[in-house]
Amino acid sequence: MREVDRPVTLAAVIGAHGVTGEVRLKLFGDGIASLKAHRAFNGGALTVAKLRDDGKGGAIARFAEITDRNGAEALRGTALTVPRSALPPLAEDEYYHADLLGLPAVSDAGMPLGVVVAVENFGAGDVLEVERADKSRFMVPMRADAVPEWNGERVVIDAIYAAS
């Protein structure tokens, strides 16, 4: 079974906002609501003092530990993480991208295919990227016909999609 408390990235600091220490965030979850459920990030190193929607799909945050623009600029590129165990439980057939990364991929006949190295979304739904042992990669849509099964141990890929 995979580690339950590994850090999961919910957002990243993309720059300073104003002169009082606020930062602009790129969100990786389902909007600002996924961040508002948490008051502290990065093992308690950053505590949210204020958080608001930026109206452009991102967010503006103020952390108690950052009081000026220089401090905000120094955070550029910082990933905001929480322990996996802090995330809400999922409904059936839902998944967190972080739970799929690193899982072995096998064909529906049980043959090893590689390891899930990325979960992308280009607008039409999630796509798994699998790296084979020879370092070549292939992509599979995260749909029931292509990926009939996944759990915390492996991802099963229909042979038709694995042949690409």
OpenMM code with the backbone's topology and positions (N, CA, C; nanometers):
from openmm import Vec3, app, unit

residues = "MET ARG GLU VAL ASP ARG PRO VAL THR LEU ALA ALA VAL ILE GLY ALA HIS GLY VAL THR GLY GLU VAL ARG LEU LYS LEU PHE GLY ASP GLY ILE ALA SER LEU LYS ALA HIS ARG ALA PHE ASN GLY GLY ALA LEU THR VAL ALA LYS LEU ARG ASP ASP GLY LYS GLY GLY ALA ILE ALA ARG PHE ALA GLU ILE THR ASP ARG ASN GLY ALA GLU ALA LEU ARG GLY THR ALA LEU THR VAL PRO ARG SER ALA LEU PRO PRO LEU ALA GLU ASP GLU TYR TYR HIS ALA ASP LEU LEU GLY LEU PRO ALA VAL SER ASP ALA GLY MET PRO LEU GLY VAL VAL VAL ALA VAL GLU ASN PHE GLY ALA GLY ASP VAL LEU GLU VAL GLU ARG ALA ASP LYS SER ARG PHE MET VAL PRO MET ARG ALA ASP ALA VAL PRO GLU TRP ASN GLY GLU ARG VAL VAL ILE ASP ALA ILE TYR ALA ALA SER".split()
positions = [
    Vec3(0.0840, -0.1185, 0.0000),
    Vec3(0.0000, 0.0000, 0.0000),
    Vec3(0.0880, 0.1241, 0.0000),
    Vec3(0.0386, 0.2303, -0.0592),
    Vec3(0.1160, 0.3527, -0.0709),
    Vec3(0.1070, 0.4368, 0.0560),
    Vec3(0.2056, 0.5223, 0.0745),
    Vec3(0.2133, 0.6071, 0.1933),
    Vec3(0.0948, 0.7037, 0.1983),
    Vec3(0.0255, 0.7080, 0.3122),
    Vec3(-0.0954, 0.7881, 0.3262),
    Vec3(-0.0632, 0.9345, 0.3562),
    Vec3(0.0453, 0.9651, 0.4239),
    Vec3(0.0734, 1.1024, 0.4640),
    Vec3(0.1795, 1.1729, 0.3802),
    Vec3(0.2025, 1.1269, 0.2593),
    Vec3(0.2970, 1.1984, 0.1738),
    Vec3(0.2371, 1.3350, 0.1375),
    Vec3(0.3190, 1.4352, 0.1123),
    Vec3(0.2669, 1.5682, 0.0797),
    Vec3(0.1988, 1.5686, -0.0576),
    Vec3(0.0871, 1.6393, -0.0647),
    Vec3(0.0128, 1.6569, -0.1888),
    Vec3(0.0092, 1.8068, -0.2182),
    Vec3(0.0478, 1.8455, -0.3386),
    Vec3(0.0524, 1.9863, -0.3769),
    Vec3(-0.0860, 2.0338, -0.4199),
    Vec3(-0.1341, 2.1411, -0.3569),
    Vec3(-0.2642, 2.1977, -0.3900),
    Vec3(-0.2528, 2.3261, -0.4712),
    Vec3(-0.1392, 2.3950, -0.4594),
    Vec3(-0.1197, 2.5223, -0.5298),
    Vec3(0.0293, 2.5539, -0.5331),
    Vec3(0.0624, 2.6558, -0.6123),
    Vec3(0.2007, 2.7041, -0.6166),
    Vec3(0.1998, 2.8560, -0.6198),
    Vec3(0.2977, 2.9164, -0.5548),
    Vec3(0.3124, 3.0619, -0.5552),
    Vec3(0.3739, 3.1013, -0.6895),
    Vec3(0.3043, 3.1905, -0.7619),
    Vec3(0.3563, 3.2328, -0.8926),
    Vec3(0.4082, 3.3755, -0.8922),
    Vec3(0.3951, 3.4455, -0.7792),
    Vec3(0.4518, 3.5791, -0.7713),
    Vec3(0.3908, 3.6593, -0.6581),
    Vec3(0.4464, 3.7782, -0.6392),
    Vec3(0.3960, 3.8703, -0.5374),
    Vec3(0.2744, 3.9438, -0.5920),
    Vec3(0.1911, 3.9927, -0.5005),
    Vec3(0.0741, 4.0725, -0.5368),
    Vec3(0.0724, 4.1936, -0.4446),
    Vec3(0.1030, 4.3082, -0.4979),
    Vec3(0.1074, 4.4290, -0.4165),
    Vec3(0.2354, 4.4385, -0.3350),
    Vec3(0.2331, 4.5282, -0.2354),
    Vec3(0.3543, 4.5552, -0.1578),
    Vec3(0.3465, 4.5071, -0.0127),
    Vec3(0.2330, 4.4489, 0.0263),
    Vec3(0.2146, 4.4141, 0.1674),
    Vec3(0.2362, 4.2664, 0.1979),
    Vec3(0.2902, 4.1896, 0.1027),
    Vec3(0.3225, 4.0500, 0.1302),
    Vec3(0.2256, 3.9479, 0.0740),
    Vec3(0.1244, 3.9921, 0.0007),
    Vec3(0.0332, 3.8958, -0.0594),
    Vec3(0.1010, 3.8271, -0.1787),
    Vec3(0.0539, 3.7060, -0.2094),
    Vec3(0.1089, 3.6296, -0.3216),
    Vec3(-0.0040, 3.5829, -0.4131),
    Vec3(0.0310, 3.5640, -0.5397),
    Vec3(-0.0610, 3.5066, -0.6386),
    Vec3(-0.0373, 3.3563, -0.6423),
    Vec3(-0.1461, 3.2797, -0.6489),
    Vec3(-0.1364, 3.1341, -0.6482),
    Vec3(-0.1940, 3.0729, -0.7751),
    Vec3(-0.1259, 2.9721, -0.8251),
    Vec3(-0.1807, 2.8854, -0.9288),
    Vec3(-0.2407, 2.7659, -0.8553),
    Vec3(-0.3684, 2.7363, -0.8823),
    Vec3(-0.4390, 2.6299, -0.8112),
    Vec3(-0.4342, 2.5001, -0.8892),
    Vec3(-0.4178, 2.3901, -0.8194),
    Vec3(-0.4164, 2.2584, -0.8828),
    Vec3(-0.5380, 2.1748, -0.8472),
    Vec3(-0.6229, 2.2236, -0.7601),
    Vec3(-0.7420, 2.1497, -0.7187),
    Vec3(-0.8659, 2.2069, -0.7831),
    Vec3(-0.9789, 2.1818, -0.7206),
    Vec3(-1.1074, 2.2305, -0.7703),
    Vec3(-1.1360, 2.3700, -0.7169),
    Vec3(-1.0597, 2.4662, -0.7617),
    Vec3(-1.0817, 2.6040, -0.7234),
    Vec3(-1.0347, 2.6370, -0.5834),
    Vec3(-1.0732, 2.7555, -0.5410),
    Vec3(-1.0272, 2.8080, -0.4135),
    Vec3(-1.0821, 2.7281, -0.2950),
    Vec3(-1.1953, 2.6625, -0.3136),
    Vec3(-1.2548, 2.5837, -0.2043),
    Vec3(-1.1596, 2.4749, -0.1553),
    Vec3(-1.0797, 2.4191, -0.2460),
    Vec3(-0.9866, 2.3135, -0.2045),
    Vec3(-0.8770, 2.3680, -0.1129),
    Vec3(-0.8458, 2.4963, -0.1244),
    Vec3(-0.7468, 2.5587, -0.0353),
    Vec3(-0.8085, 2.6040, 0.0961),
    Vec3(-0.9317, 2.6541, 0.0910),
    Vec3(-0.9949, 2.7089, 0.2111),
    Vec3(-1.0145, 2.6045, 0.3202),
    Vec3(-1.0117, 2.4787, 0.2842),
    Vec3(-1.0270, 2.3725, 0.3842),
    Vec3(-0.9033, 2.3579, 0.4724),
    Vec3(-0.7949, 2.4255, 0.4359),
    Vec3(-0.6675, 2.4117, 0.5083),
    Vec3(-0.6201, 2.5482, 0.5567),
    Vec3(-0.5696, 2.5529, 0.6777),
    Vec3(-0.5181, 2.6787, 0.7336),
    Vec3(-0.3662, 2.6863, 0.7268),
    Vec3(-0.2998, 2.5724, 0.7187),
    Vec3(-0.1536, 2.5718, 0.7175),
    Vec3(-0.1045, 2.4807, 0.6057),
    Vec3(0.0104, 2.5172, 0.5515),
    Vec3(0.0713, 2.4426, 0.4418),
    Vec3(0.2173, 2.4143, 0.4730),
    Vec3(0.2730, 2.3200, 0.4011),
    Vec3(0.4154, 2.2873, 0.4110),
    Vec3(0.4572, 2.2556, 0.5543),
    Vec3(0.3811, 2.1657, 0.6147),
    Vec3(0.4143, 2.1217, 0.7507),
    Vec3(0.4005, 2.2303, 0.8546),
    Vec3(0.3144, 2.3282, 0.8303),
    Vec3(0.2934, 2.4376, 0.9249),
    Vec3(0.3837, 2.5569, 0.9033),
    Vec3(0.4700, 2.5521, 0.8021),
    Vec3(0.5620, 2.6636, 0.7762),
    Vec3(0.4898, 2.7880, 0.7236),
    Vec3(0.3750, 2.7697, 0.6583),
    Vec3(0.2980, 2.8821, 0.6053),
    Vec3(0.1545, 2.8726, 0.6562),
    Vec3(0.1105, 2.9780, 0.7252),
    Vec3(-0.0230, 2.9827, 0.7833),
    Vec3(-0.1057, 3.0870, 0.7092),
    Vec3(-0.2201, 3.0483, 0.6595),
    Vec3(-0.3050, 3.1393, 0.5828),
    Vec3(-0.3678, 3.2420, 0.6761),
    Vec3(-0.3468, 3.3709, 0.6448),
    Vec3(-0.4113, 3.4792, 0.7179),
    Vec3(-0.5302, 3.5316, 0.6388),
    Vec3(-0.5196, 3.5236, 0.5049),
    Vec3(-0.6261, 3.5735, 0.4180),
    Vec3(-0.6160, 3.4998, 0.2851),
    Vec3(-0.7327, 3.4664, 0.2263),
    Vec3(-0.7349, 3.3954, 0.0993),
    Vec3(-0.8573, 3.4390, 0.0215),
    Vec3(-0.8360, 3.4762, -0.1063),
    Vec3(-0.9498, 3.5166, -0.1893),
    Vec3(-0.9276, 3.4756, -0.3337),
    Vec3(-1.0365, 3.4632, -0.4061),
    Vec3(-1.0347, 3.4299, -0.5481),
    Vec3(-0.9798, 3.5501, -0.6248),
    Vec3(-0.8987, 3.5240, -0.7265),
    Vec3(-0.8465, 3.6350, -0.8061),
    Vec3(-0.9336, 3.6655, -0.9280),
    Vec3(-1.0404, 3.5887, -0.9485),
    Vec3(-1.1295, 3.6108, -1.0617),
    Vec3(-1.0760, 3.5597, -1.1937),
    Vec3(-0.9598, 3.4941, -1.1914),
    Vec3(-0.8959, 3.4450, -1.3143),
    Vec3(-0.8613, 3.2970, -1.3046),
    Vec3(-0.9210, 3.2263, -1.2106),
    Vec3(-0.8906, 3.0845, -1.1929),
    Vec3(-0.7803, 3.0566, -1.0926),
    Vec3(-0.7261, 3.1610, -1.0326),
    Vec3(-0.6223, 3.1462, -0.9312),
    Vec3(-0.6691, 3.2041, -0.7995),
    Vec3(-0.5761, 3.2411, -0.7145),
    Vec3(-0.6107, 3.2978, -0.5846),
    Vec3(-0.5033, 3.3953, -0.5400),
    Vec3(-0.5414, 3.4792, -0.4441),
    Vec3(-0.4498, 3.5717, -0.3778),
    Vec3(-0.4481, 3.5308, -0.2310),
    Vec3(-0.3294, 3.5147, -0.1757),
    Vec3(-0.3180, 3.4727, -0.0356),
    Vec3(-0.2222, 3.5635, 0.0399),
    Vec3(-0.2488, 3.5728, 0.1694),
    Vec3(-0.1559, 3.6380, 0.2615),
    Vec3(-0.1234, 3.5340, 0.3684),
    Vec3(0.0047, 3.5153, 0.3916),
    Vec3(0.0489, 3.4227, 0.4958),
    Vec3(0.0963, 3.5028, 0.6151),
    Vec3(0.0654, 3.4558, 0.7333),
    Vec3(0.1026, 3.5258, 0.8564),
    Vec3(0.2527, 3.5500, 0.8647),
    Vec3(0.3309, 3.4617, 0.8073),
    Vec3(0.4772, 3.4693, 0.8165),
    Vec3(0.5402, 3.5680, 0.7177),
    Vec3(0.4646, 3.6188, 0.6213),
    Vec3(0.5173, 3.7069, 0.5168),
    Vec3(0.4548, 3.8451, 0.5321),
    Vec3(0.5393, 3.9480, 0.5491),
    Vec3(0.4873, 4.0822, 0.5775),
    Vec3(0.5206, 4.1872, 0.4735),
    Vec3(0.6002, 4.1518, 0.3718),
    Vec3(0.6343, 4.2526, 0.2712),
    Vec3(0.6547, 4.1885, 0.1340),
    Vec3(0.6702, 4.2736, 0.0348),
    Vec3(0.6844, 4.2255, -0.1027),
    Vec3(0.8090, 4.1386, -0.1205),
    Vec3(0.9185, 4.1736, -0.0537),
    Vec3(1.0412, 4.0929, -0.0663),
    Vec3(1.0183, 3.9500, -0.0183),
    Vec3(0.9483, 3.9352, 0.0924),
    Vec3(0.9154, 3.8021, 0.1428),
    Vec3(0.8240, 3.7271, 0.0474),
    Vec3(0.7294, 3.8003, -0.0118),
    Vec3(0.6379, 3.7387, -0.1078),
    Vec3(0.7134, 3.6944, -0.2327),
    Vec3(0.8025, 3.7776, -0.2821),
    Vec3(0.8829, 3.7419, -0.4005),
    Vec3(0.9696, 3.6199, -0.3736),
    Vec3(1.0198, 3.6081, -0.2513),
    Vec3(1.1052, 3.4938, -0.2164),
    Vec3(1.0282, 3.3619, -0.2202),
    Vec3(0.8968, 3.3684, -0.2106),
    Vec3(0.8150, 3.2467, -0.2154),
    Vec3(0.7845, 3.1997, -0.3582),
    Vec3(0.8172, 3.2806, -0.4576),
    Vec3(0.7867, 3.2427, -0.5967),
    Vec3(0.8384, 3.1008, -0.6248),
    Vec3(0.7511, 3.0174, -0.6790),
    Vec3(0.7869, 2.8802, -0.7108),
    Vec3(0.7629, 2.7816, -0.5974),
    Vec3(0.7226, 2.8305, -0.4808),
    Vec3(0.6970, 2.7425, -0.3671),
    Vec3(0.5670, 2.6657, -0.3867),
    Vec3(0.5725, 2.5356, -0.3728),
    Vec3(0.4525, 2.4520, -0.3779),
    Vec3(0.3876, 2.4525, -0.2400),
    Vec3(0.2556, 2.4643, -0.2369),
    Vec3(0.1814, 2.4586, -0.1115),
    Vec3(0.1268, 2.3177, -0.0954),
    Vec3(0.1739, 2.2494, 0.0082),
    Vec3(0.1382, 2.1093, 0.0269),
    Vec3(0.0656, 2.0861, 0.1591),
    Vec3(-0.0119, 1.9792, 0.1602),
    Vec3(-0.0760, 1.9282, 0.2817),
    Vec3(-0.0538, 1.7780, 0.2829),
    Vec3(-0.0617, 1.7145, 0.3987),
    Vec3(-0.0502, 1.5677, 0.4015),
    Vec3(-0.1695, 1.5045, 0.3289),
    Vec3(-0.1471, 1.3948, 0.2600),
    Vec3(-0.2545, 1.3259, 0.1878),
    Vec3(-0.3712, 1.2945, 0.2807),
    Vec3(-0.3426, 1.2616, 0.4066),
    Vec3(-0.4480, 1.2268, 0.5020),
    Vec3(-0.5387, 1.3455, 0.5356),
    Vec3(-0.4979, 1.4687, 0.5036),
    Vec3(-0.5792, 1.5871, 0.5315),
    Vec3(-0.6831, 1.6135, 0.4225),
    Vec3(-0.6764, 1.5411, 0.3125),
    Vec3(-0.7717, 1.5614, 0.2033),
    Vec3(-0.9018, 1.4885, 0.2332),
    Vec3(-1.0141, 1.5409, 0.1830),
    Vec3(-1.1422, 1.4760, 0.2107),
    Vec3(-1.1530, 1.3397, 0.1421),
    Vec3(-1.2341, 1.2503, 0.1993),
    Vec3(-1.2530, 1.1193, 0.1362),
    Vec3(-1.3195, 1.1343, -0.0003),
    Vec3(-1.2971, 1.0358, -0.0844),
    Vec3(-1.3487, 1.0391, -0.2208),
    Vec3(-1.4718, 0.9511, -0.2368),
    Vec3(-1.5556, 0.9887, -0.3312),
    Vec3(-1.6689, 0.9044, -0.3689),
    Vec3(-1.6170, 0.7925, -0.4591),
    Vec3(-1.6997, 0.6928, -0.4803),
    Vec3(-1.6615, 0.5818, -0.5683),
    Vec3(-1.6289, 0.6367, -0.7070),
    Vec3(-1.5267, 0.5812, -0.7696),
    Vec3(-1.4793, 0.6193, -0.9036),
    Vec3(-1.4140, 0.7571, -0.9087),
    Vec3(-1.3838, 0.8181, -0.7942),
    Vec3(-1.3064, 0.9416, -0.7917),
    Vec3(-1.1638, 0.9080, -0.7503),
    Vec3(-1.0713, 0.9973, -0.7800),
    Vec3(-0.9315, 0.9761, -0.7454),
    Vec3(-0.8625, 1.1102, -0.7345),
    Vec3(-0.7560, 1.1121, -0.6582),
    Vec3(-0.6658, 1.2265, -0.6563),
    Vec3(-0.5509, 1.1932, -0.7503),
    Vec3(-0.5097, 1.2896, -0.8301),
    Vec3(-0.3967, 1.2672, -0.9217),
    Vec3(-0.2769, 1.2127, -0.8457),
    Vec3(-0.2530, 1.2659, -0.7277),
    Vec3(-0.1371, 1.2234, -0.6481),
    Vec3(-0.1411, 1.0749, -0.6149),
    Vec3(-0.2619, 1.0183, -0.6062),
    Vec3(-0.2737, 0.8763, -0.5749),
    Vec3(-0.2374, 0.7871, -0.6927),
    Vec3(-0.2429, 0.8396, -0.8138),
    Vec3(-0.2117, 0.7613, -0.9332),
    Vec3(-0.0625, 0.7671, -0.9685),
    Vec3(0.0013, 0.8781, -0.9353),
    Vec3(0.1426, 0.8950, -0.9705),
    Vec3(0.2296, 0.7905, -0.9017),
    Vec3(0.3143, 0.7256, -0.9803),
    Vec3(0.4053, 0.6254, -0.9270),
    Vec3(0.3484, 0.4847, -0.9225),
    Vec3(0.2195, 0.4703, -0.9540),
    Vec3(0.1604, 0.3361, -0.9526),
    Vec3(0.2093, 0.2549, -1.0725),
    Vec3(0.2324, 0.1259, -1.0530),
    Vec3(0.2643, 0.0405, -1.1675),
    Vec3(0.1407, 0.0271, -1.2564),
    Vec3(0.1628, 0.0249, -1.3862),
    Vec3(0.0560, 0.0041, -1.4840),
    Vec3(0.0725, -0.1349, -1.5427),
    Vec3(-0.0389, -0.2083, -1.5495),
    Vec3(-0.0389, -0.3425, -1.6071),
    Vec3(-0.1507, -0.3513, -1.7092),
    Vec3(-0.1349, -0.4442, -1.8039),
    Vec3(-0.2413, -0.4662, -1.9016),
    Vec3(-0.3536, -0.5438, -1.8351),
    Vec3(-0.4681, -0.5495, -1.9014),
    Vec3(-0.5794, -0.6254, -1.8447),
    Vec3(-0.5492, -0.7752, -1.8424),
    Vec3(-0.4406, -0.8175, -1.9097),
    Vec3(-0.3950, -0.9569, -1.9027),
    Vec3(-0.2892, -0.9761, -1.7936),
    Vec3(-0.2553, -0.8669, -1.7221),
    Vec3(-0.1604, -0.8762, -1.6124),
    Vec3(-0.0148, -0.8515, -1.6497),
    Vec3(0.0124, -0.8150, -1.7758),
    Vec3(0.1502, -0.7888, -1.8196),
    Vec3(0.1945, -0.6496, -1.7728),
    Vec3(0.3157, -0.6380, -1.7180),
    Vec3(0.3653, -0.5062, -1.6761),
    Vec3(0.3816, -0.4131, -1.7967),
    Vec3(0.3368, -0.2882, -1.7797),
    Vec3(0.3456, -0.1885, -1.8867),
    Vec3(0.4397, -0.0749, -1.8512),
    Vec3(0.4534, -0.0439, -1.7251),
    Vec3(0.5369, 0.0679, -1.6833),
    Vec3(0.4849, 0.1290, -1.5552),
    Vec3(0.5077, 0.2608, -1.5413),
    Vec3(0.4709, 0.3346, -1.4205),
    Vec3(0.4005, 0.4636, -1.4620),
    Vec3(0.2952, 0.5014, -1.3909),
    Vec3(0.2263, 0.6279, -1.4165),
    Vec3(0.3175, 0.7415, -1.3709),
    Vec3(0.3564, 0.8291, -1.4652),
    Vec3(0.4487, 0.9381, -1.4323),
    Vec3(0.3827, 1.0756, -1.4368),
    Vec3(0.2616, 1.0837, -1.4946),
    Vec3(0.1925, 1.2122, -1.5003),
    Vec3(0.0436, 1.1898, -1.5220),
    Vec3(-0.0335, 1.2864, -1.4744),
    Vec3(-0.1762, 1.2919, -1.5044),
    Vec3(-0.1996, 1.4307, -1.5624),
    Vec3(-0.2386, 1.4358, -1.6876),
    Vec3(-0.2583, 1.5625, -1.7587),
    Vec3(-0.4064, 1.5823, -1.7856),
    Vec3(-0.4443, 1.7059, -1.8117),
    Vec3(-0.5795, 1.7345, -1.8563),
    Vec3(-0.5701, 1.8482, -1.9564),
    Vec3(-0.5990, 1.8150, -2.0818),
    Vec3(-0.5901, 1.9127, -2.1901),
    Vec3(-0.7268, 1.9695, -2.2253),
    Vec3(-0.8264, 1.9454, -2.1383),
    Vec3(-0.9588, 2.0016, -2.1572),
    Vec3(-1.0678, 1.8992, -2.1818),
    Vec3(-1.0332, 1.7803, -2.2224),
    Vec3(-1.1349, 1.6785, -2.2525),
    Vec3(-1.1369, 1.5672, -2.1482),
    Vec3(-1.0686, 1.5847, -2.0385),
    Vec3(-1.0631, 1.4820, -1.9342),
    Vec3(-0.9199, 1.4453, -1.9027),
    Vec3(-0.9019, 1.3724, -1.7957),
    Vec3(-0.7683, 1.3328, -1.7522),
    Vec3(-0.7071, 1.2288, -1.8454),
    Vec3(-0.5761, 1.2386, -1.8601),
    Vec3(-0.4977, 1.1466, -1.9422),
    Vec3(-0.3788, 1.1013, -1.8582),
    Vec3(-0.3601, 0.9694, -1.8488),
    Vec3(-0.2445, 0.9150, -1.7773),
    Vec3(-0.1269, 0.9042, -1.8724),
    Vec3(-0.0092, 0.9403, -1.8251),
    Vec3(0.1134, 0.9185, -1.9009),
    Vec3(0.1907, 0.8081, -1.8308),
    Vec3(0.2218, 0.7026, -1.9069),
    Vec3(0.2886, 0.5851, -1.8524),
    Vec3(0.4267, 0.5739, -1.9154),
    Vec3(0.5276, 0.5545, -1.8310),
    Vec3(0.6641, 0.5364, -1.8800),
    Vec3(0.6988, 0.3885, -1.8748),
    Vec3(0.7399, 0.3358, -1.9904),
    Vec3(0.7799, 0.1950, -2.0008),
    Vec3(0.9219, 0.1773, -1.9464),
    Vec3(0.9649, 0.0545, -1.9299),
    Vec3(1.0992, 0.0243, -1.8786),
    Vec3(1.2080, 0.0820, -1.9689),
    Vec3(1.1812, 0.0918, -2.1004),
    Vec3(1.2804, 0.1460, -2.1938),
    Vec3(1.2783, 0.2989, -2.1999),
    Vec3(1.2011, 0.3620, -2.1091),
    Vec3(1.1880, 0.5076, -2.0954),
    Vec3(1.0974, 0.5713, -2.2003),
    Vec3(1.0428, 0.4932, -2.2942),
    Vec3(0.9435, 0.5484, -2.3850),
    Vec3(0.8136, 0.5682, -2.3067),
    Vec3(0.7290, 0.6551, -2.3574),
    Vec3(0.6052, 0.6864, -2.2862),
    Vec3(0.4851, 0.6745, -2.3792),
    Vec3(0.3713, 0.6455, -2.3192),
    Vec3(0.2459, 0.6487, -2.3936),
    Vec3(0.1385, 0.7075, -2.3028),
    Vec3(0.0303, 0.7557, -2.3659),
    Vec3(-0.0774, 0.8201, -2.2909),
    Vec3(-0.2062, 0.7414, -2.3086),
    Vec3(-0.2866, 0.7431, -2.2020),
    Vec3(-0.4120, 0.6695, -2.1991),
    Vec3(-0.5191, 0.7586, -2.1374),
    Vec3(-0.6350, 0.7711, -2.2024),
    Vec3(-0.7417, 0.8505, -2.1398),
    Vec3(-0.7929, 0.7824, -2.0133),
    Vec3(-0.8190, 0.8591, -1.9112),
    Vec3(-0.8689, 0.8034, -1.7851),
    Vec3(-1.0201, 0.7870, -1.7960),
    Vec3(-1.0586, 0.6864, -1.8753),
    Vec3(-1.1989, 0.6497, -1.8961),
    Vec3(-1.2137, 0.5020, -1.8642),
    Vec3(-1.3341, 0.4603, -1.8323),
    Vec3(-1.3596, 0.3222, -1.7913),
    Vec3(-1.3207, 0.2205, -1.8980),
    Vec3(-1.3359, 0.2540, -2.0272),
    Vec3(-1.2990, 0.1581, -2.1316),
    Vec3(-1.1477, 0.1428, -2.1437),
    Vec3(-1.0726, 0.2471, -2.1142),
    Vec3(-0.9271, 0.2424, -2.1267),
    Vec3(-0.8588, 0.1994, -1.9971),
    Vec3(-0.9128, 0.2433, -1.8848),
    Vec3(-0.8575, 0.2102, -1.7529),
    Vec3(-0.9720, 0.1509, -1.6703),
    Vec3(-0.9969, 0.0206, -1.6874),
    Vec3(-1.1115, -0.0401, -1.6200),
    Vec3(-1.0953, -0.0552, -1.4691),
    Vec3(-0.9726, -0.0429, -1.4182),
    Vec3(-0.9522, -0.0627, -1.2748),
    Vec3(-0.8307, 0.0159, -1.2274),
    Vec3(-0.8414, 0.0720, -1.1094),
    Vec3(-0.7265, 0.1317, -1.0417),
    Vec3(-0.7543, 0.1250, -0.8917),
    Vec3(-0.6456, 0.1168, -0.8182),
    Vec3(-0.6546, 0.1167, -0.6720),
    Vec3(-0.5219, 0.1702, -0.6194),
    Vec3(-0.4970, 0.1605, -0.4951),
    Vec3(-0.3727, 0.2117, -0.4382),
    Vec3(-0.2505, 0.1295, -0.4715),
    Vec3(-0.2693, 0.0202, -0.5447),
    Vec3(-0.1589, -0.0712, -0.5749),
    Vec3(-0.1178, -0.0714, -0.7220),
    Vec3(-0.2150, -0.0468, -0.8141),
    Vec3(-0.1839, -0.0536, -0.9571),
    Vec3(-0.2942, 0.0098, -1.0393),
    Vec3(-0.2612, 0.0331, -1.1663),
    Vec3(-0.3563, 0.0816, -1.2658),
    Vec3(-0.3630, -0.0253, -1.3742),
    Vec3(-0.4846, -0.0679, -1.4094),
    Vec3(-0.5034, -0.1676, -1.5146),
    Vec3(-0.5464, -0.0956, -1.6413),
    Vec3(-0.4741, -0.1232, -1.7510),
    Vec3(-0.5003, -0.0565, -1.8795),
    Vec3(-0.5435, -0.1608, -1.9819),
    Vec3(-0.6518, -0.1317, -2.0533),
    Vec3(-0.6985, -0.2208, -2.1585),
    Vec3(-0.5888, -0.2367, -2.2628),
    Vec3(-0.5689, -0.3606, -2.3087),
    Vec3(-0.4603, -0.3948, -2.4012),
    Vec3(-0.4623, -0.3105, -2.5279),
    Vec3(-0.5780, -0.2723, -2.5761),
    Vec3(-0.5863, -0.1906, -2.6976),
    Vec3(-0.5142, -0.0568, -2.6781),
    Vec3(-0.5319, 0.0026, -2.5620),
    Vec3(-0.4681, 0.1319, -2.5330),
    Vec3(-0.3208, 0.1156, -2.4997),
    Vec3(-0.2844, 0.0013, -2.4464),
    Vec3(-0.1457, -0.0227, -2.4087),
    Vec3(-0.0558, -0.0504, -2.5290),
    Vec3(-0.1154, -0.0833, -2.6431),
    Vec3(-0.0385, -0.1170, -2.7622),
    Vec3(0.0170, 0.0067, -2.8319),
    Vec3(-0.0261, 0.1234, -2.7913),
    Vec3(0.0181, 0.2458, -2.8620),
    Vec3(0.1632, 0.2788, -2.8386),
] * unit.nanometer
topology = app.Topology()
chain = topology.addChain("A")
for resn in residues:
    res = topology.addResidue(resn, chain)
    for name in ("N", "CA", "C"):
        topology.addAtom(name, app.Element.getBySymbol(name[0]), res)
